[in-house]
Amino acid sequence: MEQTAPAPAAPQPAAPINCPSGLLNATLSSVSFAPYKYDANESTIIARGVLRNDTTAEVLLGDNDVPNFLGLDAQGKPVVIELFGEWDWAPPPGTPRMGFLTIKPGQSLAYTVTKTFPNEMIAQVKFWYSAAEVGSLDATFNNGQFLRCRNPLAPAGQGQSIPATNLPPTK
């Protein structure tokens, strides 16, 4: 009598995942200017902000990928754009930066964006804008089980702006 192999067991559905809730939130705290030492018609913009993890899970961030910083004209069009900056963070002494860092739920992390632009471009800016939104920041939950969960970023256009004041002089 011929024996047949038992039928393979039906695949079990994946256990439901309790995805983290909440979003990352960026707040632009200040924008200042310094004269550019090589050209009197340019200024270096120094923008400072804070990113807060308002999710229920640890989030992984790119080492120099801070929330985008934009200078918007009266119609909301970006005149000044900078996509990278520095987290005001350092690993323990003797430890290399590994290209990423983590931020725990409830933790805040300051960032700085520094970029030089012509004063005539800066003069068009009416509002400064920064956000932890989709397309602005490389951020994922720091747990492989959450890969199927949405990322912790807000929809585009949900950031915060502050009025542009005390702009550098133009000729």
C-alpha positions as CSV (number, residue, x, y, z in Angstrom):
1,M,0.0,0.0,0.0
2,E,1.4,3.4,-1.0
3,Q,1.8,6.0,1.7
4,T,1.3,9.6,1.1
5,A,2.9,12.5,3.0
6,P,0.5,14.3,5.3
7,A,-0.8,17.6,3.9
8,P,1.2,20.6,5.1
9,A,-0.4,22.6,7.9
10,A,-2.3,25.7,6.8
11,P,-0.3,28.8,7.5
12,Q,-1.3,30.5,10.7
13,P,-2.3,34.2,10.4
14,A,0.3,36.6,11.7
15,A,-0.4,37.7,15.2
16,P,-1.9,41.2,15.3
17,I,0.5,43.9,16.0
18,N,-0.2,46.7,18.4
19,C,1.3,49.5,16.5
20,P,2.7,52.5,18.4
21,S,0.5,55.6,18.5
22,G,1.4,59.3,18.4
23,L,3.8,61.3,16.2
24,L,7.1,63.1,16.3
25,N,6.7,66.9,16.8
26,A,9.2,69.5,15.7
27,T,9.1,73.0,17.1
28,L,11.2,75.8,15.6
29,S,12.6,77.8,18.5
30,S,14.8,80.5,16.9
31,V,16.3,81.8,13.7
32,S,19.3,84.1,13.8
33,F,21.8,85.5,11.3
34,A,25.6,86.0,11.1
35,P,27.4,88.0,8.4
36,Y,29.1,85.6,6.0
37,K,32.8,86.5,6.2
38,Y,33.6,86.0,2.5
39,D,30.7,88.0,1.0
40,A,29.0,91.0,2.6
41,N,25.9,90.3,0.5
42,E,25.3,86.9,2.1
43,S,24.4,85.8,5.6
44,T,24.5,82.5,7.5
45,I,21.2,81.4,8.9
46,I,21.3,79.6,12.2
47,A,17.9,77.9,12.9
48,R,17.3,76.0,16.1
49,G,14.5,73.6,16.9
50,V,13.4,70.8,19.1
51,L,12.1,67.4,18.1
52,R,9.9,65.6,20.7
53,N,9.0,61.9,20.5
54,D,5.2,62.0,21.3
55,T,4.9,58.3,20.2
56,T,4.6,55.3,22.4
57,A,7.8,53.6,21.0
58,E,11.5,54.4,20.5
59,V,12.2,56.0,17.1
60,L,15.4,55.7,15.0
61,L,16.7,58.9,13.4
62,G,19.3,59.6,10.7
63,D,22.4,61.2,12.3
64,N,22.3,64.4,10.3
65,D,18.8,64.3,8.9
66,V,16.9,66.9,11.0
67,P,13.5,68.2,10.2
68,N,13.6,70.3,7.0
69,F,14.0,74.0,7.5
70,L,12.2,76.3,5.0
71,G,11.9,80.1,4.5
72,L,8.5,80.8,3.0
73,D,7.5,83.8,0.9
74,A,4.1,85.5,1.2
75,Q,2.5,82.8,-1.0
76,G,3.9,80.0,1.1
77,K,6.5,79.0,-1.5
78,P,9.9,77.9,-0.2
79,V,12.6,80.6,-0.9
80,V,15.2,79.1,1.4
81,I,15.5,75.4,1.9
82,E,17.9,73.3,4.0
83,L,17.4,69.6,4.4
84,F,20.2,68.7,6.8
85,G,21.6,69.8,10.1
86,E,23.0,68.6,13.3
87,W,21.4,67.0,16.3
88,D,22.7,68.6,19.5
89,W,23.7,65.1,20.6
90,A,27.0,63.2,21.0
91,P,27.6,59.5,21.8
92,P,29.5,58.6,25.0
93,P,33.2,59.5,24.9
94,G,35.2,57.1,22.8
95,T,32.1,55.8,20.9
96,P,31.8,56.6,17.2
97,R,28.6,58.1,15.7
98,M,27.0,55.2,13.8
99,G,24.9,57.2,11.4
100,F,21.8,57.0,13.4
101,L,20.5,57.7,16.9
102,T,17.4,56.8,18.9
103,I,14.9,58.9,20.8
104,K,12.7,57.4,23.5
105,P,9.0,58.2,24.0
106,G,8.7,61.6,25.7
107,Q,12.3,62.5,25.0
108,S,13.2,65.7,23.2
109,L,16.3,66.3,21.1
110,A,17.5,69.8,20.0
111,Y,18.7,70.4,16.4
112,T,20.5,73.2,14.6
113,V,20.5,74.0,10.9
114,T,23.2,76.3,9.5
115,K,23.3,77.5,5.9
116,T,24.5,80.6,4.0
117,F,22.2,82.3,1.5
118,P,22.3,85.7,-0.4
119,N,20.6,88.4,1.6
120,E,18.3,89.2,-1.3
121,M,16.9,85.6,-1.1
122,I,16.5,85.9,2.7
123,A,14.7,89.3,2.3
124,Q,11.8,87.5,0.5
125,V,11.1,85.2,3.6
126,K,7.9,86.0,5.5
127,F,7.8,82.9,7.7
128,W,10.3,80.2,8.8
129,Y,8.9,76.7,8.8
130,S,10.1,73.3,10.2
131,A,8.2,70.0,10.6
132,A,8.6,66.4,11.5
133,E,6.4,65.4,8.5
134,V,6.5,62.9,5.7
135,G,9.3,63.7,3.3
136,S,11.1,65.9,5.8
137,L,12.8,63.5,8.1
138,D,14.2,59.9,8.0
139,A,12.5,58.3,11.0
140,T,11.2,54.8,11.7
141,F,10.2,52.9,14.8
142,N,13.2,51.2,16.3
143,N,11.6,47.7,16.4
144,G,11.4,45.3,13.5
145,Q,7.9,44.1,14.6
146,F,6.6,47.6,13.8
147,L,7.7,47.5,10.1
148,R,4.1,47.2,9.0
149,C,3.0,50.1,11.1
150,R,2.8,53.7,9.7
151,N,5.8,55.8,10.3
152,P,5.8,58.4,13.1
153,L,5.7,61.4,10.9
154,A,2.9,63.9,10.4
155,P,1.2,64.5,7.1
156,A,2.8,67.2,4.9
157,G,1.9,70.8,5.8
158,Q,1.3,70.0,9.5
159,G,4.4,71.8,10.8
160,Q,4.9,75.0,12.7
161,S,6.0,78.4,11.4
162,I,7.2,81.5,13.0
163,P,7.2,85.0,11.5
164,A,10.5,86.1,9.9
165,T,11.8,89.2,11.7
166,N,15.1,91.1,12.0
167,L,16.2,89.9,8.5
168,P,19.7,90.9,7.4
169,P,20.0,94.1,5.4
170,T,20.1,94.1,1.6
171,K,21.9,96.6,-0.5
